[in-house]
Amino acid sequence: RFERPMLGFLTREEMMAVLGQPGSAWSSQRDHLLLAMLYNSGARVSEIIGLRVVDVVLEGAACVHLQGKGRKQRSVPLWKTTVLEIRAWLRRNPHLHAQAALLPNRDGYAMTRWNVGQRLDLAVARATANLPSLAGKQVSPHTLRHTTAMHLLQSGVPFNVIALWLGHESTNTTHRYVEADLA
């Protein structure tokens, strides 16, 4: 009935540039883990800022438990690199108890949507200096969600698995990524 806009997403090279390397500062390491978790999980901003330490399982089949739209819960596998980063983060922050925000702000509370957007904007600005293709792109936290889906699809992951990964109620929603990939 109406034309949907093409999904915005980053190439692998652009995503790696945005992730960059974590600095030595506490906020730099938190921001790097934040972006890595957004990319790994395809989480919505509300899901990522609601993460608590207890929601991350690092033993056995490592995963993160996310609470999505409508209080629906899903578990998303964690990549080995993400597991290593989470372990390093928890070692650096031994005061984080089970119910604490995994990615707190400077005051120890959960980050806000605005915080996440600001930290992503800074990472994109840094990455744009080395990768000019980012200059013309609107990059939001939701763009990272689309990027995750596209990279999973391009890696051969079936779109019904991607639908589960992203917490889509219908595979029709996920089919948009197939259409975007063909374009």
VMD Tcl script that builds the backbone (N, CA, C; Angstrom):
set m [mol new atoms 549]
animate dup $m
set s [atomselect $m all]
$s set {name element resname resid chain x y z} {
  {N N ARG 1 A 0.808 -1.197 0.000}
  {CA C ARG 1 A 0.000 0.000 0.000}
  {C C ARG 1 A 0.849 1.259 0.000}
  {N N PHE 2 A 2.056 1.148 0.517}
  {CA C PHE 2 A 2.937 2.305 0.487}
  {C C PHE 2 A 4.364 1.807 0.340}
  {N N GLU 3 A 5.214 2.654 -0.151}
  {CA C GLU 3 A 6.621 2.320 -0.372}
  {C C GLU 3 A 7.386 2.481 0.938}
  {N N ARG 4 A 8.075 1.434 1.353}
  {CA C ARG 4 A 8.890 1.525 2.563}
  {C C ARG 4 A 10.285 1.995 2.177}
  {N N PRO 5 A 10.883 2.831 3.009}
  {CA C PRO 5 A 12.237 3.290 2.699}
  {C C PRO 5 A 13.238 2.136 2.831}
  {N N MET 6 A 14.325 2.224 2.076}
  {CA C MET 6 A 15.375 1.213 2.147}
  {C C MET 6 A 16.022 1.262 3.528}
  {N N LEU 7 A 16.307 0.094 4.075}
  {CA C LEU 7 A 16.938 0.017 5.390}
  {C C LEU 7 A 18.363 0.557 5.333}
  {N N GLY 8 A 18.717 1.370 6.307}
  {CA C GLY 8 A 20.083 1.867 6.401}
  {C C GLY 8 A 20.925 0.911 7.223}
  {N N PHE 9 A 22.089 0.563 6.725}
  {CA C PHE 9 A 22.994 -0.307 7.471}
  {C C PHE 9 A 24.426 0.011 7.073}
  {N N LEU 10 A 25.362 -0.474 7.872}
  {CA C LEU 10 A 26.778 -0.231 7.635}
  {C C LEU 10 A 27.424 -1.460 7.008}
  {N N THR 11 A 28.439 -1.236 6.205}
  {CA C THR 11 A 29.227 -2.340 5.688}
  {C C THR 11 A 30.051 -2.905 6.843}
  {N N ARG 12 A 30.638 -4.071 6.650}
  {CA C ARG 12 A 31.488 -4.644 7.703}
  {C C ARG 12 A 32.659 -3.708 8.014}
  {N N GLU 13 A 33.256 -3.154 6.969}
  {CA C GLU 13 A 34.389 -2.240 7.169}
  {C C GLU 13 A 33.963 -1.019 7.991}
  {N N GLU 14 A 32.793 -0.459 7.669}
  {CA C GLU 14 A 32.298 0.699 8.412}
  {C C GLU 14 A 31.995 0.333 9.860}
  {N N MET 15 A 31.389 -0.837 10.069}
  {CA C MET 15 A 31.062 -1.251 11.436}
  {C C MET 15 A 32.327 -1.450 12.253}
  {N N MET 16 A 33.346 -2.061 11.667}
  {CA C MET 16 A 34.602 -2.271 12.394}
  {C C MET 16 A 35.270 -0.932 12.712}
  {N N ALA 17 A 35.142 0.022 11.803}
  {CA C ALA 17 A 35.705 1.356 12.049}
  {C C ALA 17 A 34.969 2.048 13.195}
  {N N VAL 18 A 33.652 1.910 13.239}
  {CA C VAL 18 A 32.870 2.515 14.323}
  {C C VAL 18 A 33.236 1.863 15.660}
  {N N LEU 19 A 33.379 0.542 15.663}
  {CA C LEU 19 A 33.793 -0.148 16.894}
  {C C LEU 19 A 35.168 0.319 17.347}
  {N N GLY 20 A 36.097 0.432 16.399}
  {CA C GLY 20 A 37.441 0.885 16.733}
  {C C GLY 20 A 38.087 0.028 17.795}
  {N N GLN 21 A 39.024 0.604 18.495}
  {CA C GLN 21 A 39.725 -0.069 19.587}
  {C C GLN 21 A 39.395 0.661 20.883}
  {N N PRO 22 A 39.165 -0.103 21.955}
  {CA C PRO 22 A 38.862 0.575 23.215}
  {C C PRO 22 A 40.096 1.292 23.753}
  {N N GLY 23 A 39.889 2.466 24.272}
  {CA C GLY 23 A 40.983 3.193 24.910}
  {C C GLY 23 A 41.188 2.667 26.317}
  {N N SER 24 A 42.033 3.333 27.078}
  {CA C SER 24 A 42.309 2.878 28.438}
  {C C SER 24 A 41.346 3.475 29.467}
  {N N ALA 25 A 40.655 4.537 29.099}
  {CA C ALA 25 A 39.723 5.189 30.030}
  {C C ALA 25 A 38.491 4.316 30.273}
  {N N TRP 26 A 37.924 4.434 31.469}
  {CA C TRP 26 A 36.738 3.666 31.841}
  {C C TRP 26 A 35.605 3.882 30.835}
  {N N SER 27 A 35.322 5.143 30.505}
  {CA C SER 27 A 34.208 5.435 29.594}
  {C C SER 27 A 34.475 4.909 28.188}
  {N N SER 28 A 35.719 4.931 27.769}
  {CA C SER 28 A 36.074 4.411 26.448}
  {C C SER 28 A 35.841 2.900 26.380}
  {N N GLN 29 A 36.208 2.198 27.431}
  {CA C GLN 29 A 35.993 0.752 27.463}
  {C C GLN 29 A 34.508 0.417 27.548}
  {N N ARG 30 A 33.752 1.188 28.334}
  {CA C ARG 30 A 32.303 0.990 28.413}
  {C C ARG 30 A 31.647 1.228 27.061}
  {N N ASP 31 A 32.059 2.315 26.395}
  {CA C ASP 31 A 31.472 2.647 25.099}
  {C C ASP 31 A 31.779 1.573 24.058}
  {N N HIS 32 A 33.001 1.060 24.084}
  {CA C HIS 32 A 33.367 0.000 23.144}
  {C C HIS 32 A 32.513 -1.236 23.386}
  {N N LEU 33 A 32.331 -1.610 24.646}
  {CA C LEU 33 A 31.491 -2.762 24.968}
  {C C LEU 33 A 30.037 -2.489 24.585}
  {N N LEU 34 A 29.563 -1.287 24.812}
  {CA C LEU 34 A 28.205 -0.904 24.425}
  {C C LEU 34 A 27.984 -1.141 22.935}
  {N N LEU 35 A 28.892 -0.634 22.113}
  {CA C LEU 35 A 28.749 -0.783 20.658}
  {C C LEU 35 A 28.900 -2.239 20.236}
  {N N ALA 36 A 29.825 -2.955 20.866}
  {CA C ALA 36 A 30.010 -4.374 20.554}
  {C C ALA 36 A 28.746 -5.170 20.910}
  {N N MET 37 A 28.134 -4.837 22.042}
  {CA C MET 37 A 26.907 -5.533 22.453}
  {C C MET 37 A 25.742 -5.199 21.521}
  {N N LEU 38 A 25.632 -3.935 21.111}
  {CA C LEU 38 A 24.587 -3.565 20.155}
  {C C LEU 38 A 24.756 -4.338 18.852}
  {N N TYR 39 A 25.983 -4.423 18.373}
  {CA C TYR 39 A 26.266 -5.114 17.119}
  {C C TYR 39 A 26.073 -6.617 17.263}
  {N N ASN 40 A 26.588 -7.216 18.301}
  {CA C ASN 40 A 26.485 -8.656 18.509}
  {C C ASN 40 A 25.022 -9.089 18.664}
  {N N SER 41 A 24.276 -8.359 19.468}
  {CA C SER 41 A 22.926 -8.798 19.819}
  {C C SER 41 A 21.832 -8.278 18.898}
  {N N GLY 42 A 22.092 -7.184 18.198}
  {CA C GLY 42 A 21.023 -6.565 17.418}
  {C C GLY 42 A 19.952 -5.993 18.328}
  {N N ALA 43 A 20.336 -5.674 19.558}
  {CA C ALA 43 A 19.378 -5.201 20.565}
  {C C ALA 43 A 18.859 -3.805 20.238}
  {N N ARG 44 A 17.658 -3.554 20.679}
  {CA C ARG 44 A 17.101 -2.205 20.646}
  {C C ARG 44 A 17.770 -1.418 21.783}
  {N N VAL 45 A 17.742 -0.106 21.695}
  {CA C VAL 45 A 18.361 0.720 22.736}
  {C C VAL 45 A 17.738 0.419 24.096}
  {N N SER 46 A 16.434 0.298 24.152}
  {CA C SER 46 A 15.774 0.028 25.435}
  {C C SER 46 A 16.246 -1.298 26.028}
  {N N GLU 47 A 16.547 -2.269 25.174}
  {CA C GLU 47 A 17.022 -3.563 25.657}
  {C C GLU 47 A 18.451 -3.459 26.196}
  {N N ILE 48 A 19.291 -2.709 25.509}
  {CA C ILE 48 A 20.701 -2.634 25.902}
  {C C ILE 48 A 20.871 -1.821 27.187}
  {N N ILE 49 A 20.100 -0.752 27.347}
  {CA C ILE 49 A 20.260 0.053 28.562}
  {C C ILE 49 A 19.615 -0.631 29.762}
  {N N GLY 50 A 18.735 -1.598 29.499}
  {CA C GLY 50 A 18.108 -2.342 30.583}
  {C C GLY 50 A 18.896 -3.569 31.024}
  {N N LEU 51 A 20.013 -3.840 30.357}
  {CA C LEU 51 A 20.815 -5.020 30.703}
  {C C LEU 51 A 21.419 -4.909 32.086}
  {N N ARG 52 A 21.311 -5.989 32.830}
  {CA C ARG 52 A 21.950 -6.081 34.138}
  {C C ARG 52 A 23.051 -7.134 34.052}
  {N N VAL 53 A 23.938 -7.128 34.985}
  {CA C VAL 53 A 25.042 -8.088 35.004}
  {C C VAL 53 A 24.495 -9.509 34.968}
  {N N VAL 54 A 23.439 -9.767 35.714}
  {CA C VAL 54 A 22.854 -11.105 35.798}
  {C C VAL 54 A 22.274 -11.582 34.460}
  {N N ASP 55 A 22.012 -10.676 33.534}
  {CA C ASP 55 A 21.428 -11.036 32.239}
  {C C ASP 55 A 22.450 -11.626 31.268}
  {N N VAL 56 A 23.709 -11.604 31.650}
  {CA C VAL 56 A 24.770 -12.097 30.779}
  {C C VAL 56 A 25.260 -13.441 31.299}
  {N N VAL 57 A 25.252 -14.446 30.425}
  {CA C VAL 57 A 25.738 -15.784 30.763}
  {C C VAL 57 A 27.036 -15.993 29.986}
  {N N LEU 58 A 28.139 -16.180 30.715}
  {CA C LEU 58 A 29.440 -16.287 30.059}
  {C C LEU 58 A 29.984 -17.715 30.039}
  {N N GLU 59 A 29.384 -18.608 30.785}
  {CA C GLU 59 A 29.851 -19.996 30.839}
  {C C GLU 59 A 29.032 -20.848 29.875}
  {N N GLY 60 A 29.657 -21.904 29.353}
  {CA C GLY 60 A 28.952 -22.799 28.436}
  {C C GLY 60 A 28.591 -22.065 27.160}
  {N N ALA 61 A 27.326 -22.168 26.771}
  {CA C ALA 61 A 26.842 -21.464 25.582}
  {C C ALA 61 A 26.562 -20.018 25.989}
  {N N ALA 62 A 27.549 -19.160 25.818}
  {CA C ALA 62 A 27.432 -17.759 26.247}
  {C C ALA 62 A 26.283 -17.074 25.515}
  {N N CYS 63 A 25.497 -16.313 26.287}
  {CA C CYS 63 A 24.370 -15.599 25.700}
  {C C CYS 63 A 24.001 -14.406 26.583}
  {N N VAL 64 A 23.122 -13.591 26.056}
  {CA C VAL 64 A 22.593 -12.465 26.812}
  {C C VAL 64 A 21.073 -12.560 26.753}
  {N N HIS 65 A 20.432 -12.362 27.906}
  {CA C HIS 65 A 18.975 -12.395 27.992}
  {C C HIS 65 A 18.468 -10.961 27.859}
  {N N LEU 66 A 17.673 -10.737 26.828}
  {CA C LEU 66 A 17.147 -9.400 26.563}
  {C C LEU 66 A 15.649 -9.379 26.814}
  {N N GLN 67 A 15.173 -8.269 27.346}
  {CA C GLN 67 A 13.740 -8.075 27.503}
  {C C GLN 67 A 13.306 -7.046 26.478}
  {N N GLY 68 A 12.546 -7.499 25.484}
  {CA C GLY 68 A 12.185 -6.651 24.357}
  {C C GLY 68 A 10.814 -6.036 24.475}
  {N N LYS 69 A 10.272 -5.699 23.312}
  {CA C LYS 69 A 8.953 -5.085 23.239}
  {C C LYS 69 A 7.915 -5.992 23.882}
  {N N GLY 70 A 6.993 -5.391 24.593}
  {CA C GLY 70 A 5.924 -6.156 25.222}
  {C C GLY 70 A 6.421 -7.117 26.290}
  {N N ARG 71 A 7.558 -6.782 26.897}
  {CA C ARG 71 A 8.178 -7.600 27.943}
  {C C ARG 71 A 8.529 -9.012 27.482}
  {N N LYS 72 A 8.650 -9.184 26.169}
  {CA C LYS 72 A 9.055 -10.486 25.638}
  {C C LYS 72 A 10.533 -10.674 25.886}
  {N N GLN 73 A 10.881 -11.883 26.286}
  {CA C GLN 73 A 12.287 -12.170 26.556}
  {C C GLN 73 A 12.848 -13.068 25.472}
  {N N ARG 74 A 14.117 -12.837 25.167}
  {CA C ARG 74 A 14.813 -13.708 24.229}
  {C C ARG 74 A 16.267 -13.809 24.654}
  {N N SER 75 A 16.894 -14.872 24.242}
  {CA C SER 75 A 18.312 -15.079 24.519}
  {C C SER 75 A 19.054 -15.041 23.200}
  {N N VAL 76 A 20.128 -14.277 23.173}
  {CA C VAL 76 A 20.924 -14.113 21.963}
  {C C VAL 76 A 22.332 -14.619 22.245}
  {N N PRO 77 A 22.859 -15.462 21.356}
  {CA C PRO 77 A 24.231 -15.955 21.566}
  {C C PRO 77 A 25.245 -14.818 21.511}
  {N N LEU 78 A 26.307 -14.978 22.278}
  {CA C LEU 78 A 27.389 -13.988 22.277}
  {C C LEU 78 A 28.587 -14.554 21.526}
  {N N TRP 79 A 29.193 -13.710 20.716}
  {CA C TRP 79 A 30.401 -14.102 19.999}
  {C C TRP 79 A 31.560 -14.177 20.986}
  {N N LYS 80 A 32.567 -14.961 20.649}
  {CA C LYS 80 A 33.728 -15.131 21.537}
  {C C LYS 80 A 34.391 -13.798 21.857}
  {N N THR 81 A 34.495 -12.924 20.860}
  {CA C THR 81 A 35.132 -11.617 21.101}
  {C C THR 81 A 34.328 -10.796 22.108}
  {N N THR 82 A 33.008 -10.879 22.017}
  {CA C THR 82 A 32.155 -10.138 22.949}
  {C C THR 82 A 32.292 -10.703 24.356}
  {N N VAL 83 A 32.366 -12.018 24.470}
  {CA C VAL 83 A 32.532 -12.661 25.778}
  {C C VAL 83 A 33.828 -12.188 26.424}
  {N N LEU 84 A 34.909 -12.141 25.640}
  {CA C LEU 84 A 36.199 -11.680 26.171}
  {C C LEU 84 A 36.100 -10.239 26.668}
  {N N GLU 85 A 35.402 -9.398 25.909}
  {CA C GLU 85 A 35.259 -7.998 26.309}
  {C C GLU 85 A 34.413 -7.853 27.573}
  {N N ILE 86 A 33.361 -8.649 27.689}
  {CA C ILE 86 A 32.521 -8.588 28.893}
  {C C ILE 86 A 33.322 -9.039 30.107}
  {N N ARG 87 A 34.082 -10.125 29.947}
  {CA C ARG 87 A 34.902 -10.604 31.071}
  {C C ARG 87 A 35.902 -9.538 31.510}
  {N N ALA 88 A 36.553 -8.896 30.548}
  {CA C ALA 88 A 37.517 -7.835 30.876}
  {C C ALA 88 A 36.800 -6.681 31.585}
  {N N TRP 89 A 35.606 -6.325 31.126}
  {CA C TRP 89 A 34.823 -5.241 31.729}
  {C C TRP 89 A 34.463 -5.575 33.173}
  {N N LEU 90 A 34.026 -6.809 33.407}
  {CA C LEU 90 A 33.637 -7.211 34.764}
  {C C LEU 90 A 34.847 -7.298 35.692}
  {N N ARG 91 A 36.013 -7.693 35.149}
  {CA C ARG 91 A 37.239 -7.691 35.963}
  {C C ARG 91 A 37.621 -6.268 36.346}
  {N N ARG 92 A 37.437 -5.340 35.425}
  {CA C ARG 92 A 37.781 -3.940 35.691}
  {C C ARG 92 A 36.797 -3.297 36.666}
  {N N ASN 93 A 35.589 -3.838 36.731}
  {CA C ASN 93 A 34.522 -3.270 37.567}
  {C C ASN 93 A 33.975 -4.313 38.531}
  {N N PRO 94 A 34.791 -4.765 39.481}
  {CA C PRO 94 A 34.347 -5.834 40.393}
  {C C PRO 94 A 33.206 -5.411 41.321}
  {N N HIS 95 A 32.954 -4.109 41.419}
  {CA C HIS 95 A 31.882 -3.611 42.280}
  {C C HIS 95 A 30.493 -3.800 41.658}
  {N N LEU 96 A 30.428 -4.161 40.374}
  {CA C LEU 96 A 29.133 -4.354 39.730}
  {C C LEU 96 A 28.492 -5.637 40.254}
  {N N HIS 97 A 27.400 -5.503 40.985}
  {CA C HIS 97 A 26.700 -6.677 41.530}
  {C C HIS 97 A 25.701 -7.196 40.502}
  {N N ALA 98 A 25.123 -8.342 40.763}
  {CA C ALA 98 A 24.259 -9.038 39.805}
  {C C ALA 98 A 23.125 -8.175 39.257}
  {N N GLN 99 A 22.523 -7.339 40.092}
  {CA C GLN 99 A 21.376 -6.538 39.656}
  {C C GLN 99 A 21.777 -5.175 39.087}
  {N N ALA 100 A 23.083 -4.878 39.087}
  {CA C ALA 100 A 23.553 -3.582 38.584}
  {C C ALA 100 A 23.477 -3.530 37.059}
  {N N ALA 101 A 23.369 -2.319 36.529}
  {CA C ALA 101 A 23.411 -2.125 35.079}
  {C C ALA 101 A 24.763 -2.602 34.561}
  {N N LEU 102 A 24.746 -3.398 33.497}
  {CA C LEU 102 A 26.000 -3.882 32.917}
  {C C LEU 102 A 26.807 -2.717 32.350}
  {N N LEU 103 A 26.099 -1.746 31.777}
  {CA C LEU 103 A 26.742 -0.593 31.140}
  {C C LEU 103 A 26.256 0.697 31.813}
  {N N PRO 104 A 26.779 0.987 32.994}
  {CA C PRO 104 A 26.278 2.148 33.737}
  {C C PRO 104 A 26.844 3.471 33.229}
  {N N ASN 105 A 26.153 4.546 33.606}
  {CA C ASN 105 A 26.703 5.874 33.351}
  {C C ASN 105 A 27.722 6.179 34.455}
  {N N ARG 106 A 28.255 7.379 34.475}
  {CA C ARG 106 A 29.281 7.724 35.467}
  {C C ARG 106 A 28.784 7.659 36.910}
  {N N ASP 107 A 27.470 7.799 37.079}
  {CA C ASP 107 A 26.888 7.763 38.422}
  {C C ASP 107 A 26.501 6.353 38.863}
  {N N GLY 108 A 26.711 5.370 37.983}
  {CA C GLY 108 A 26.403 3.986 38.334}
  {C C GLY 108 A 24.999 3.533 37.958}
  {N N TYR 109 A 24.220 4.433 37.364}
  {CA C TYR 109 A 22.865 4.085 36.938}
  {C C TYR 109 A 22.871 3.675 35.471}
  {N N ALA 110 A 21.763 3.085 35.027}
  {CA C ALA 110 A 21.637 2.688 33.623}
  {C C ALA 110 A 21.776 3.923 32.730}
  {N N MET 111 A 22.412 3.732 31.588}
  {CA C MET 111 A 22.536 4.815 30.615}
  {C C MET 111 A 21.146 5.161 30.083}
  {N N THR 112 A 21.018 6.343 29.515}
  {CA C THR 112 A 19.762 6.755 28.890}
  {C C THR 112 A 19.892 6.580 27.380}
  {N N ARG 113 A 18.768 6.660 26.687}
  {CA C ARG 113 A 18.783 6.599 25.213}
  {C C ARG 113 A 19.694 7.698 24.663}
  {N N TRP 114 A 19.587 8.867 25.269}
  {CA C TRP 114 A 20.391 9.999 24.817}
  {C C TRP 114 A 21.877 9.687 24.968}
  {N N ASN 115 A 22.271 9.091 26.120}
  {CA C ASN 115 A 23.678 8.704 26.334}
  {C C ASN 115 A 24.164 7.788 25.226}
  {N N VAL 116 A 23.365 6.787 24.908}
  {CA C VAL 116 A 23.746 5.808 23.881}
  {C C VAL 116 A 23.920 6.497 22.533}
  {N N GLY 117 A 22.969 7.342 22.168}
  {CA C GLY 117 A 23.069 8.073 20.893}
  {C C GLY 117 A 24.293 8.966 20.846}
  {N N GLN 118 A 24.572 9.645 21.946}
  {CA C GLN 118 A 25.739 10.530 22.025}
  {C C GLN 118 A 27.033 9.739 21.872}
  {N N ARG 119 A 27.135 8.605 22.558}
  {CA C ARG 119 A 28.360 7.790 22.497}
  {C C ARG 119 A 28.553 7.228 21.091}
  {N N LEU 120 A 27.454 6.839 20.436}
  {CA C LEU 120 A 27.542 6.350 19.055}
  {C C LEU 120 A 27.971 7.475 18.116}
  {N N ASP 121 A 27.416 8.667 18.298}
  {CA C ASP 121 A 27.799 9.811 17.461}
  {C C ASP 121 A 29.296 10.094 17.557}
  {N N LEU 122 A 29.844 10.016 18.768}
  {CA C LEU 122 A 31.283 10.232 18.953}
  {C C LEU 122 A 32.102 9.161 18.237}
  {N N ALA 123 A 31.659 7.910 18.329}
  {CA C ALA 123 A 32.373 6.807 17.670}
  {C C ALA 123 A 32.321 6.957 16.157}
  {N N VAL 124 A 31.174 7.367 15.634}
  {CA C VAL 124 A 31.036 7.557 14.184}
  {C C VAL 124 A 31.914 8.717 13.722}
  {N N ALA 125 A 31.953 9.797 14.495}
  {CA C ALA 125 A 32.801 10.944 14.136}
  {C C ALA 125 A 34.272 10.536 14.083}
  {N N ARG 126 A 34.723 9.739 15.058}
  {CA C ARG 126 A 36.108 9.253 15.048}
  {C C ARG 126 A 36.365 8.360 13.835}
  {N N ALA 127 A 35.429 7.472 13.552}
  {CA C ALA 127 A 35.597 6.531 12.442}
  {C C ALA 127 A 35.572 7.237 11.093}
  {N N THR 128 A 34.797 8.312 10.979}
  {CA C THR 128 A 34.666 9.038 9.714}
  {C C THR 128 A 35.996 9.653 9.290}
  {N N ALA 129 A 36.835 9.995 10.253}
  {CA C ALA 129 A 38.148 10.555 9.923}
  {C C ALA 129 A 38.978 9.566 9.101}
  {N N ASN 130 A 38.818 8.268 9.370}
  {CA C ASN 130 A 39.575 7.241 8.638}
  {C C ASN 130 A 38.779 6.602 7.510}
  {N N LEU 131 A 37.472 6.734 7.555}
  {CA C LEU 131 A 36.607 6.084 6.566}
  {C C LEU 131 A 35.541 7.081 6.101}
  {N N PRO 132 A 35.856 7.883 5.083}
  {CA C PRO 132 A 34.958 8.947 4.639}
  {C C PRO 132 A 33.570 8.483 4.175}
  {N N SER 133 A 33.400 7.200 3.846}
  {CA C SER 133 A 32.083 6.720 3.407}
  {C C SER 133 A 31.028 6.866 4.499}
  {N N LEU 134 A 31.466 6.998 5.736}
  {CA C LEU 134 A 30.528 7.184 6.847}
  {C C LEU 134 A 29.961 8.605 6.896}
  {N N ALA 135 A 30.637 9.539 6.258}
  {CA C ALA 135 A 30.256 10.952 6.355}
  {C C ALA 135 A 28.824 11.214 5.907}
  {N N GLY 136 A 28.364 10.554 4.883}
  {CA C GLY 136 A 27.026 10.812 4.367}
  {C C GLY 136 A 25.940 9.950 4.983}
  {N N LYS 137 A 26.285 9.128 5.959}
  {CA C LYS 137 A 25.306 8.201 6.522}
  {C C LYS 137 A 24.737 8.702 7.845}
  {N N GLN 138 A 23.443 8.485 8.006}
  {CA C GLN 138 A 22.777 8.735 9.287}
  {C C GLN 138 A 22.916 7.447 10.096}
  {N N VAL 139 A 23.705 7.477 11.150}
  {CA C VAL 139 A 23.942 6.275 11.948}
  {C C VAL 139 A 23.309 6.453 13.326}
  {N N SER 140 A 22.327 5.618 13.596}
  {CA C SER 140 A 21.651 5.630 14.899}
  {C C SER 140 A 21.839 4.251 15.527}
  {N N PRO 141 A 21.486 4.106 16.796}
  {CA C PRO 141 A 21.556 2.767 17.391}
  {C C PRO 141 A 20.723 1.745 16.604}
  {N N HIS 142 A 19.616 2.193 16.033}
  {CA C HIS 142 A 18.784 1.263 15.257}
  {C C HIS 142 A 19.487 0.851 13.954}
  {N N THR 143 A 20.348 1.722 13.439}
  {CA C THR 143 A 21.145 1.368 12.259}
  {C C THR 143 A 22.036 0.178 12.586}
  {N N LEU 144 A 22.561 0.126 13.815}
  {CA C LEU 144 A 23.398 -1.007 14.208}
  {C C LEU 144 A 22.569 -2.281 14.258}
  {N N ARG 145 A 21.317 -2.180 14.640}
  {CA C ARG 145 A 20.403 -3.333 14.632}
  {C C ARG 145 A 20.216 -3.846 13.208}
  {N N HIS 146 A 19.989 -2.919 12.272}
  {CA C HIS 146 A 19.869 -3.308 10.863}
  {C C HIS 146 A 21.184 -3.912 10.360}
  {N N THR 147 A 22.294 -3.347 10.798}
  {CA C THR 147 A 23.612 -3.840 10.388}
  {C C THR 147 A 23.813 -5.278 10.848}
  {N N THR 148 A 23.448 -5.566 12.075}
  {CA C THR 148 A 23.548 -6.931 12.595}
  {C C THR 148 A 22.755 -7.890 11.719}
  {N N ALA 149 A 21.517 -7.533 11.432}
  {CA C ALA 149 A 20.662 -8.394 10.619}
  {C C ALA 149 A 21.250 -8.621 9.230}
  {N N MET 150 A 21.734 -7.554 8.612}
  {CA C MET 150 A 22.298 -7.675 7.262}
  {C C MET 150 A 23.556 -8.531 7.267}
  {N N HIS 151 A 24.403 -8.370 8.257}
  {CA C HIS 151 A 25.635 -9.152 8.315}
  {C C HIS 151 A 25.342 -10.623 8.596}
  {N N LEU 152 A 24.341 -10.892 9.423}
  {CA C LEU 152 A 23.929 -12.283 9.646}
  {C C LEU 152 A 23.403 -12.889 8.352}
  {N N LEU 153 A 22.562 -12.144 7.645}
  {CA C LEU 153 A 22.007 -12.613 6.376}
  {C C LEU 153 A 23.119 -12.869 5.359}
  {N N GLN 154 A 24.058 -11.931 5.251}
  {CA C GLN 154 A 25.163 -12.074 4.300}
  {C C GLN 154 A 26.109 -13.214 4.677}
  {N N SER 155 A 26.067 -13.634 5.944}
  {CA C SER 155 A 26.894 -14.759 6.392}
  {C C SER 155 A 26.185 -16.098 6.196}
  {N N GLY 156 A 24.971 -16.058 5.658}
  {CA C GLY 156 A 24.251 -17.290 5.366}
  {C C GLY 156 A 23.302 -17.758 6.455}
  {N N VAL 157 A 23.065 -16.924 7.459}
  {CA C VAL 157 A 22.125 -17.293 8.523}
  {C C VAL 157 A 20.705 -17.189 7.950}
  {N N PRO 158 A 19.892 -18.245 8.091}
  {CA C PRO 158 A 18.517 -18.198 7.564}
  {C C PRO 158 A 17.711 -17.076 8.217}
  {N N PHE 159 A 16.809 -16.468 7.430}
  {CA C PHE 159 A 16.134 -15.296 7.985}
  {C C PHE 159 A 15.149 -15.638 9.085}
  {N N ASN 160 A 14.704 -16.916 9.219}
  {CA C ASN 160 A 13.867 -17.248 10.370}
  {C C ASN 160 A 14.700 -17.258 11.660}
  {N N VAL 161 A 15.987 -17.586 11.572}
  {CA C VAL 161 A 16.882 -17.512 12.732}
  {C C VAL 161 A 17.166 -16.046 13.070}
  {N N ILE 162 A 17.332 -15.220 12.036}
  {CA C ILE 162 A 17.552 -13.790 12.256}
  {C C ILE 162 A 16.324 -13.178 12.940}
  {N N ALA 163 A 15.132 -13.625 12.546}
  {CA C ALA 163 A 13.897 -13.132 13.177}
  {C C ALA 163 A 13.909 -13.440 14.672}
  {N N LEU 164 A 14.338 -14.646 15.045}
  {CA C LEU 164 A 14.438 -14.999 16.463}
  {C C LEU 164 A 15.503 -14.169 17.157}
  {N N TRP 165 A 16.650 -13.979 16.492}
  {CA C TRP 165 A 17.783 -13.226 17.036}
  {C C TRP 165 A 17.343 -11.805 17.383}
  {N N LEU 166 A 16.575 -11.191 16.466}
  {CA C LEU 166 A 16.155 -9.797 16.651}
  {C C LEU 166 A 14.859 -9.660 17.445}
  {N N GLY 167 A 14.193 -10.770 17.715}
  {CA C GLY 167 A 12.944 -10.700 18.462}
  {C C GLY 167 A 11.777 -10.222 17.624}
  {N N HIS 168 A 11.819 -10.483 16.307}
  {CA C HIS 168 A 10.700 -10.105 15.446}
  {C C HIS 168 A 9.556 -11.086 15.660}
  {N N GLU 169 A 8.370 -10.559 15.751}
  {CA C GLU 169 A 7.202 -11.403 15.939}
  {C C GLU 169 A 6.886 -12.190 14.677}
  {N N SER 170 A 7.196 -11.599 13.528}
  {CA C SER 170 A 6.886 -12.230 12.245}
  {C C SER 170 A 8.126 -12.261 11.365}
  {N N THR 171 A 8.279 -13.333 10.593}
  {CA C THR 171 A 9.407 -13.390 9.653}
  {C C THR 171 A 9.207 -12.401 8.510}
  {N N ASN 172 A 7.971 -11.897 8.331}
  {CA C ASN 172 A 7.730 -10.879 7.300}
  {C C ASN 172 A 8.551 -9.625 7.578}
  {N N THR 173 A 8.694 -9.284 8.849}
  {CA C THR 173 A 9.498 -8.121 9.228}
  {C C THR 173 A 10.945 -8.341 8.811}
  {N N THR 174 A 11.438 -9.545 9.036}
  {CA C THR 174 A 12.827 -9.880 8.719}
  {C C THR 174 A 13.035 -9.951 7.210}
  {N N HIS 175 A 11.991 -10.265 6.478}
  {CA C HIS 175 A 12.114 -10.376 5.014}
  {C C HIS 175 A 12.573 -9.070 4.378}
  {N N ARG 176 A 12.345 -7.948 5.044}
  {CA C ARG 176 A 12.821 -6.646 4.526}
  {C C ARG 176 A 14.329 -6.656 4.330}
  {N N TYR 177 A 15.050 -7.413 5.160}
  {CA C TYR 177 A 16.510 -7.476 5.031}
  {C C TYR 177 A 16.913 -8.229 3.770}
  {N N VAL 178 A 16.136 -9.245 3.410}
  {CA C VAL 178 A 16.403 -9.979 2.181}
  {C C VAL 178 A 16.236 -9.037 0.992}
  {N N GLU 179 A 15.143 -8.252 1.008}
  {CA C GLU 179 A 14.887 -7.296 -0.067}
  {C C GLU 179 A 15.998 -6.245 -0.144}
  {N N ALA 180 A 16.441 -5.755 1.006}
  {CA C ALA 180 A 17.508 -4.753 1.044}
  {C C ALA 180 A 18.815 -5.349 0.543}
  {N N ASP 181 A 19.081 -6.609 0.878}
  {CA C ASP 181 A 20.310 -7.260 0.455}
  {C C ASP 181 A 20.309 -7.444 -1.057}
  {N N LEU 182 A 19.161 -7.772 -1.632}
  {CA C LEU 182 A 19.074 -7.911 -3.083}
  {C C LEU 182 A 19.324 -6.574 -3.775}
  {N N ALA 183 A 18.837 -5.506 -3.150}
  {CA C ALA 183 A 19.039 -4.165 -3.714}
  {C C ALA 183 A 20.507 -3.814 -3.657}
}
mol reanalyze $m
mol bondsrecalc $m
mol representation Tube
mol addrep $m
